[in-house]
Amino acid sequence: MARLRLTLRWILVVALALLGLAVVPAQAQAAPGYVQGTAFTTSSRVASLSVSLTGAVGASHLLVGWFAEYNAAGQVQVSDNVNGAWTRAPGSTAFQNDTGDIALYYVQNAKASTGLTVTMRASAPAYFQGSIAEYAGVAIAGPLDQVLSSRGVGTAVDTGATASVPSGELVYSALITGGNPASVTPGTSGGLTYTARNHTASGSAFEEDIASGSAGAQHGTATLASSTDWYAVVATFRPTSGLDILPPTVPQNLHTTSVAAGSVSLAWSASTDNVAVTGYTVYRNGAVLATTGATTTTYTDPTVAANTAYSYTVDAFDGAGNHSLQSTPVQLTTPAASPAFVQGAANSPGSRTTTATLTLTSPVTAGHLLVGWFAQYDSPGQVQVSDNVNGAWTRGPASEHFTNGGGDIALYYVQNAKAAPSLTVTLSASAATYLPGAVAEYSDVAATAALDQMAVGEANSTTVDSGPTASVPGGELVVAGLITGGQPLTVTPGSSQGVPYTMQVFNGSRSTDIAGILSSAPGAQNARFTLANGSDWYAVAAAFHPDPPSAPGAGHGNGAGKGRGTGHGKGAAPTRGRR
């Protein structure tokens, strides 16, 4: 097959030559180039903000921006009047008080227009802030290679290092600040100096780029004229290649790793390309569902309906927009019921107190599972957890403690919860201390003896692994909880038995998190995450029995869980930081 593919390439090259067409080597690349942009900030709260690019926008160009909403719930939404909704990149952050949302959004292969109006929206009136830029010479499909965000206080801005990238990529960096630094001096990355592009008069929003970066890790760096809180991002984008008309190979071995009533997880084998695969397209029932990055060969569809038939295929594409043929389809029918995430809340107070609360603002349904990962730092005894409707929660059989300050970190849960219009969960300690925690509500979990197995672990690193539970059957709810001593800012959930976790609950600094798998593959289960910034971490994996199909919602009581704590991974004693 490989020999036939190579032969067909040479036939194509010869045919183009006979037609008098120039054959450009596939590796030839045009350096990305800045076209136009703007920076903005509001002085009062508004529900939405529209910002214009006044020059003509070129067809197939990249639009990218760093957008913030302050002190409003949910995510900032970004769209424009020509291309519609923009793509949100991973690696968002929040303000120092863990409110609001700051994220990179972009549009690949933009449509041509004589001008463009970009609109930001929030769930409630908020302060908007950020910058936007247009670039030519960027791959029209799968352009985003690496992205990393960070935050800090001071005059020196540094996002930290991305993973290594090839030379020639566009390196885009932007920042916003809480105060007014007056001016910003561009930094460097990989030995090259950034070019400043757009900024507000106060310096509170700023963007810069390196049109053709050197190979290696990239940093978003800059220097502020005066000290303030800052929030920065660095993102690298692949350049467009020369004449490339050869598509990647067809993805093989498409299969399901998890099928639940509300989600389907897929995996496949990687494709190859004469230049590089830049991503994969996932199709459902013949229509485009989503795209993934070049190195991501898994996808979870969270939008399926229960008891419904679906057909999935996947293709691979390169930076020139060449798509492979679609894979052999996978056909399935979702079950009528399985565990489902409903709502959650997370917090990590920055001051000592004897009590802290987490609120589930939407109604809690009778019979659901409430579960959380809670801690008290350097205070004797056990953290206590209760709520205003169900009373005291059940403590799991395994726990952890902070390696440099003692305290207590434990899983607590309520099975077969009572109905409530909203719920206030209270953490309490014997003395004033830090009380971080995260809580989630799930439906369709067994009403009695719900907890099957659990494992806890701790270390100091960027790679989190709780260690394995004892083996569990397929179809269970797997909850992964994470508490960190520092501020990882970006946390990427991993997988267990090949099934990817979905991040469901987190606070702004990502120091308290819950991820879930709604239908497990059989076997031992691990809680896995990757942190952007290394920290002391404490993780739990807990598997819960699903509601028996023969008796949905039946049963009452407080049956004790049967979990066993295993898989401790002790790490070096860390220096504890504020969250």
C-alpha positions in Angstrom: 0.0 0.0 0.0 2.8 2.4 0.9 4.6 1.7 -2.4 1.4 2.3 -4.4 0.9 5.6 -2.5 4.4 6.7 -3.4 3.9 5.7 -7.0 0.7 7.7 -7.3 2.5 10.7 -5.9 5.1 10.6 -8.6 2.5 10.1 -11.3 0.8 13.2 -10.0 4.0 15.2 -10.0 4.8 14.1 -13.5 1.3 14.9 -14.7 1.5 18.4 -13.3 4.9 19.0 -15.0 3.5 17.8 -18.3 0.7 20.4 -18.0 3.3 23.1 -17.4 2.3 23.6 -13.8 5.0 24.4 -11.3 5.4 21.7 -8.6 6.2 23.3 -5.3 7.8 20.9 -2.7 5.3 20.1 0.0 7.6 21.3 2.7 7.8 24.9 1.3 6.1 27.3 3.7 5.1 30.9 3.6 5.7 32.8 6.8 2.6 34.1 8.6 2.0 37.8 8.3 0.1 40.3 10.5 -2.7 42.1 8.7 -4.7 44.2 11.2 -6.1 44.1 14.8 -7.3 46.1 17.7 -7.4 46.2 21.5 -10.3 47.2 23.8 -11.6 47.6 27.3 -14.8 48.8 28.9 -15.1 51.3 31.8 -18.5 50.1 32.8 -20.4 46.8 32.9 -22.3 45.8 29.7 -24.1 42.6 28.6 -22.2 42.6 25.3 -19.5 44.4 23.4 -18.9 44.8 19.7 -15.5 45.6 18.2 -14.7 46.2 14.5 -11.9 45.3 12.2 -12.2 48.2 9.7 -10.0 46.8 7.0 -10.9 44.1 4.5 -10.5 40.6 5.9 -8.8 38.2 3.6 -10.3 34.8 2.6 -8.6 31.9 4.5 -6.9 34.2 7.0 -6.7 33.4 10.8 -8.6 35.6 13.3 -7.4 35.2 16.9 -8.0 37.1 20.1 -7.6 37.0 23.9 -11.0 37.8 25.5 -12.0 38.5 29.1 -15.3 39.0 31.0 -14.8 40.1 34.7 -17.0 39.0 37.5 -19.7 37.2 35.5 -20.6 33.5 35.6 -19.9 31.1 32.8 -17.8 31.6 29.7 -17.4 34.6 27.6 -19.0 34.0 24.2 -17.3 35.3 21.0 -18.7 35.5 17.4 -18.7 37.7 14.4 -21.1 38.8 11.7 -19.5 36.8 8.9 -18.1 33.6 10.3 -20.4 33.1 13.3 -19.2 31.6 16.5 -15.5 31.4 17.1 -13.6 28.4 18.3 -12.6 28.4 22.0 -9.1 27.1 22.6 -8.2 25.0 25.7 -6.2 26.5 28.5 -8.5 29.3 29.8 -8.0 31.1 33.1 -9.8 33.4 35.5 -9.1 36.5 37.5 -7.1 36.4 40.8 -10.4 36.3 42.8 -11.3 33.2 40.7 -14.3 34.9 39.0 -14.9 35.7 35.4 -13.4 34.0 32.3 -10.4 34.7 30.1 -9.9 32.6 27.0 -8.3 32.5 23.6 -10.8 32.3 20.7 -10.0 31.9 17.0 -11.4 31.4 13.5 -9.5 29.3 11.0 -10.0 29.7 7.2 -12.0 32.9 7.7 -14.4 34.1 5.0 -13.5 37.2 3.0 -15.3 40.4 4.1 -15.0 44.2 3.6 -14.9 44.6 7.4 -15.8 42.6 10.5 -17.7 43.1 13.7 -16.7 40.8 16.6 -19.2 40.5 19.5 -18.5 39.3 23.0 -21.4 38.3 25.3 -21.6 37.4 29.0 -24.3 35.8 31.1 -24.7 39.1 33.0 -23.3 42.7 32.6 -19.6 42.5 32.9 -16.4 44.4 32.1 -14.9 43.2 28.8 -11.3 43.4 27.9 -8.9 42.0 25.3 -7.4 42.1 21.8 -8.0 40.7 18.3 -5.6 40.2 15.3 -5.8 38.9 11.7 -3.0 36.9 10.1 -2.3 35.7 6.6 -0.2 32.6 5.8 -1.6 30.3 8.5 -2.8 26.8 7.9 -6.5 26.8 6.9 -7.3 23.5 8.8 -6.1 22.6 12.2 -3.8 25.6 12.6 -3.5 25.7 16.4 -0.5 23.8 17.6 0.1 24.8 21.2 -1.5 27.1 23.7 -0.7 28.0 27.3 -2.1 30.7 29.7 -0.9 31.9 33.1 -1.5 34.7 35.6 0.5 36.6 38.1 1.2 39.9 39.9 4.2 42.1 39.2 5.9 43.7 36.2 7.5 40.6 34.6 5.0 38.6 32.5 5.8 35.0 31.5 3.3 32.3 30.6 5.7 29.5 31.1 6.8 27.2 28.3 4.6 25.4 25.8 5.6 22.0 24.4 8.2 22.2 21.7 7.0 23.3 18.2 8.8 23.4 14.8 10.4 26.5 13.4 8.3 28.8 11.2 5.1 28.8 13.3 3.3 32.0 14.2 3.8 32.7 17.9 1.0 34.9 19.2 0.9 36.3 22.7 -1.5 38.6 24.5 -2.2 39.9 28.0 -4.7 41.8 30.0 -4.2 43.4 33.4 -6.3 44.3 36.3 -4.7 47.7 36.8 -3.3 50.2 34.4 0.5 49.5 33.7 0.7 52.6 31.4 2.9 50.8 28.9 4.1 47.3 27.9 7.4 46.3 26.5 7.4 43.3 24.2 9.3 40.2 25.4 11.2 37.4 23.7 10.6 33.7 22.9 13.1 31.3 21.6 15.7 34.0 21.3 13.5 36.2 19.1 11.9 39.5 20.1 8.1 39.9 19.8 6.7 42.7 17.7 4.1 44.8 19.5 0.8 45.0 17.6 -2.2 46.5 19.5 -2.7 47.9 22.9 -5.1 50.1 24.9 -3.9 53.6 26.0 -3.6 52.3 29.6 -1.7 49.2 28.6 -4.4 47.0 30.2 -4.8 45.0 26.9 -1.9 44.2 24.7 -0.9 41.7 21.9 2.3 40.8 20.2 3.7 38.2 17.8 6.7 36.5 16.2 5.8 35.8 12.6 8.2 32.9 12.2 9.3 31.5 15.5 12.3 29.3 16.2 12.0 25.6 16.9 11.4 24.7 20.6 9.2 25.7 23.5 7.6 29.1 23.3 6.9 31.6 26.1 4.6 34.6 26.2 6.7 37.3 27.8 6.5 41.1 28.3 7.4 43.8 30.8 4.9 46.1 32.4 5.8 49.7 33.3 4.1 49.3 36.7 3.2 46.4 38.8 -0.3 44.9 38.6 -2.1 41.6 38.2 -1.7 40.2 34.7 -3.3 37.4 32.6 -1.3 36.2 29.6 -1.5 33.6 26.8 0.9 32.2 24.2 -0.4 30.3 21.2 1.4 28.9 18.2 -0.2 28.4 14.8 1.1 26.3 11.9 1.9 28.1 8.7 0.3 27.3 5.4 2.4 24.9 3.3 3.2 25.1 -0.4 1.3 23.0 -3.0 0.0 20.1 -1.1 -2.8 18.1 -2.8 -2.2 14.7 -1.1 -4.7 13.8 1.6 -3.7 11.9 4.8 -4.3 8.2 5.1 -7.7 7.0 6.4 -8.0 6.7 10.2 -8.2 3.0 11.2 -9.7 1.1 14.1 -12.5 3.5 15.0 -14.2 2.1 18.0 -16.2 3.1 21.1 -14.6 3.2 24.5 -17.7 4.2 26.4 -21.4 4.4 25.5 -23.7 6.1 28.0 -27.2 7.5 27.8 -25.8 11.0 27.5 -22.4 10.6 26.0 -20.4 8.4 23.6 -16.6 8.2 23.7 -14.6 7.2 20.5 -11.0 6.3 19.7 -9.1 5.5 16.6 -5.6 4.9 15.2 -3.5 7.9 14.0 -3.2 8.7 10.3 -0.1 9.8 8.4 0.5 12.5 5.8 3.2 13.6 3.4 3.5 16.9 5.3 1.7 16.5 8.6 -1.8 15.6 9.9 -3.2 18.7 11.6 -6.4 17.2 12.9 -9.4 14.9 12.6 -13.1 15.5 11.8 -15.7 13.5 13.6 -19.0 12.9 11.8 -22.3 11.8 13.3 -24.9 10.4 11.0 -23.0 11.9 8.1 -22.8 15.5 9.5 -19.7 17.2 10.9 -19.8 17.0 14.7 -16.4 18.3 15.8 -12.7 18.4 15.1 -9.7 17.4 17.2 -6.1 18.3 17.2 -3.3 16.5 15.4 -2.3 14.4 18.4 -5.8 13.7 19.7 -7.2 10.4 18.5 -10.2 10.3 21.0 -13.4 12.3 21.2 -16.4 12.3 23.5 -19.8 13.3 22.2 -21.7 14.8 25.1 -24.9 15.6 23.0 -26.4 12.2 22.4 -29.9 11.2 23.5 -30.8 8.1 25.4 -32.0 5.0 23.6 -31.1 6.4 20.2 -29.1 4.9 17.2 -26.1 6.7 15.9 -23.4 6.2 13.3 -19.9 7.7 13.6 -17.0 8.1 11.2 -13.7 10.0 11.3 -11.4 11.5 8.7 -8.0 13.1 8.9 -7.0 16.5 7.4 -3.8 18.5 6.8 -3.0 22.2 7.0 -3.9 22.7 3.3 -7.4 21.4 4.0 -7.0 18.0 2.3 -9.3 15.4 3.9 -8.8 11.7 3.8 -11.7 9.4 3.1 -13.9 8.7 6.1 -13.2 5.7 8.3 -15.3 2.6 8.5 -18.4 3.6 10.4 -19.2 2.6 14.0 -22.9 2.1 14.7 -24.4 2.0 18.1 -27.5 2.5 20.2 -27.3 4.5 23.5 -28.8 2.9 26.6 -32.1 4.1 28.0 -30.4 5.3 31.2 -26.9 5.7 32.8 -25.2 8.1 35.2 -25.3 11.7 34.1 -23.6 14.9 35.4 -26.2 17.5 36.6 -24.4 20.4 38.2 -21.5 21.2 40.5 -19.5 23.9 42.4 -15.9 24.4 43.5 -14.1 26.8 45.7 -10.6 27.3 47.3 -10.7 30.2 49.8 -7.6 32.3 50.1 -8.1 33.0 53.8 -8.5 31.0 56.9 -11.9 30.3 58.3 -13.7 27.6 60.4 -16.5 27.1 57.8 -16.8 27.4 54.1 -19.8 26.8 51.8 -20.5 25.6 48.3 -23.9 26.2 46.7 -25.7 24.1 44.1 -27.9 26.9 42.7 -30.2 24.7 40.5 -32.8 22.3 42.0 -31.5 19.0 43.3 -33.6 16.0 42.2 -34.6 13.3 44.7 -32.6 10.1 44.4 -29.5 11.7 42.9 -25.9 11.2 44.1 -24.0 14.1 45.7 -20.2 13.6 45.9 -17.2 15.8 46.6 -13.5 16.0 47.4 -12.9 18.2 50.4 -10.0 19.3 52.5 -8.9 21.1 55.6 -5.3 22.3 55.8 -3.0 22.1 58.9 -6.0 21.7 61.3 -6.4 18.6 63.6 -9.1 16.0 63.1 -11.2 15.4 60.1 -12.9 17.9 57.8 -16.7 17.8 58.3 -19.2 18.0 55.5 -23.0 18.4 55.6 -25.7 20.2 53.8 -28.9 22.1 54.7 -31.2 19.4 53.5 -29.6 15.9 53.9 -27.5 16.7 57.0 -24.1 15.0 57.5 -22.5 13.3 54.5 -21.0 9.9 54.4 -17.2 9.8 54.5 -15.3 7.5 52.1 -13.0 4.8 53.5 -9.7 6.2 52.2 -8.3 9.7 52.7 -5.2 11.8 52.3 -3.4 14.6 54.2 -1.3 17.6 53.1 2.4 16.5 53.0 3.7 19.8 54.5 0.9 20.7 56.9 -1.1 17.7 57.9 -4.8 18.4 57.8 -7.3 16.1 56.1 -8.5 15.4 52.5 -11.5 13.1 52.0 -14.3 12.0 49.7 -17.7 12.6 51.1 -21.0 11.7 49.4 -24.8 11.4 49.8 -26.6 8.6 48.0 -30.3 8.9 47.3 -30.4 12.6 48.1 -33.5 14.5 49.0 -35.1 17.0 46.6 -34.2 20.6 47.2 -34.7 23.9 45.3 -31.0 24.6 45.9 -28.4 23.2 48.2 -25.8 24.7 50.5 -22.9 22.4 51.3 -20.9 23.3 54.4 -17.3 22.4 55.2 -16.1 22.8 58.8 -12.9 22.4 60.7 -11.9 22.4 64.4 -9.7 25.6 63.9 -9.5 28.3 61.3 -7.9 27.0 58.2 -8.1 26.8 54.4 -11.2 24.7 53.3 -11.0 23.9 49.6 -13.6 21.6 48.0 -15.5 20.6 44.9 -19.0 18.9 44.7 -21.0 17.4 41.9 -24.5 16.0 41.5 -25.2 12.9 39.3 -28.4 11.2 38.3 -29.0 7.4 37.7 -26.7 6.2 40.4 -27.6 3.3 42.8 -29.6 4.6 45.8 -28.0 2.1 48.2 -24.4 0.8 48.5 -23.6 3.2 45.7 -19.8 3.4 46.3 -18.0 0.5 44.7 -14.3 1.2 44.8 -11.9 4.1 45.5 -8.2 5.0 45.4 -6.3 8.0 46.6 -2.8 9.3 45.9 -0.6 12.4 46.3 2.7 13.7 44.9 4.3 16.9 43.7 4.5 17.1 39.9 2.6 18.1 36.8 1.3 14.5 36.2 -1.5 13.4 38.5 -2.4 9.7 39.0 -4.3 8.5 42.0 -3.2 4.9 41.5 -5.7 2.1 40.6 -8.8 1.1 42.3 -9.7 -2.6 42.5 -11.4 -3.8 39.2 -14.9 -2.7 38.6 -17.5 -3.7 35.9 -18.2 -1.7 32.8 -20.9 1.0 33.0 -20.0 2.5 36.4 -19.8 6.2 37.1 -16.1 7.1 37.8 -15.5 10.4 39.6 -12.0 11.9 39.7 -11.3 14.6 42.3 -8.3 16.8 42.5 -7.1 19.4 45.1 -3.7 21.2 44.7 -1.7 23.3 47.1 -0.7 25.7 44.3 -2.4 27.2 41.3 -2.1 25.0 38.2 -4.3 27.4 36.2 -4.7 24.9 33.4 -5.7 21.3 34.2 -6.2 18.7 31.5 -8.2 15.6 32.4 -6.7 12.2 31.4 -8.3 8.9 30.8 -9.0 5.6 32.6 -9.1 2.2 30.8 -8.9 4.2 27.6 -12.0 6.3 28.3 -11.3 10.1 28.5 -12.5 12.0 31.5 -14.7 15.1 31.0 -13.9 18.1 33.2 -17.2 18.9 35.0 -16.4 21.1 38.0 -13.5 23.5 38.7 -12.6 26.8 40.4 -10.9 29.7 38.6 -7.3 28.6 39.5 -8.1 25.0 38.8 -6.9 24.1 42.3 -10.1 22.1 43.0 -11.6 20.0 40.2 -13.9 17.1 39.5 -13.9 15.1 36.2 -16.2 12.2 35.4 -16.6 9.2 33.2 -20.3 8.4 32.9 -19.9 4.8 31.7 -16.6 3.0 32.5 -14.8 0.4 30.6 -14.3 -2.7 32.9 -11.1 -2.8 35.0 -9.2 -0.8 37.6 -9.9 2.9 37.5 -7.4 5.8 37.9 -7.9 9.5 38.4 -5.5 11.2 36.0 -4.8 14.9 35.2 -2.0 17.0 33.7 -1.2 20.3 35.4 0.3 23.3 33.5 2.1 24.4 36.6 3.6 21.7 38.9 2.2 21.6 42.5 1.5 19.3 45.4 -1.6 17.4 44.4 -4.1 15.1 46.1 -6.3 12.9 43.9 -9.1 10.4 44.3 -10.8 8.0 41.9 -14.2 6.7 43.0 -16.4 4.3 41.1 -20.2 4.2 41.8 -22.7 1.6 40.8 -25.3 2.7 38.3 -29.0 2.7 39.1 -30.2 -0.9 38.4 -32.4 -0.8 35.2 -34.9 -3.1 36.8 -35.6 -0.7 39.6 -34.8 2.9 38.5 -34.8 5.3 41.4 -35.8 2.7 43.9 -34.4 2.2 47.4 -33.6 4.4 50.4 -31.1 4.3 53.1 -27.5 5.0 54.0 -25.7 1.8 52.8 -22.0 2.1 53.5 -19.6 2.1 50.5 -17.3 -0.9 50.0 -14.3 1.0 48.7 -10.7 0.1 49.4 -8.0 2.7 49.4 -5.0 1.7 47.2 -2.4 3.2 44.9 -0.8 5.9 47.1 2.0 7.7 45.3 4.0 9.7 47.8 5.9 12.7 46.5 8.4 15.3 47.9 7.1 17.7 50.5 6.0 20.8 48.6 6.0 24.5 49.5 2.3 25.3 49.9 1.1 28.3 47.9 -2.1 30.4 48.0 -4.7 29.2 45.6 
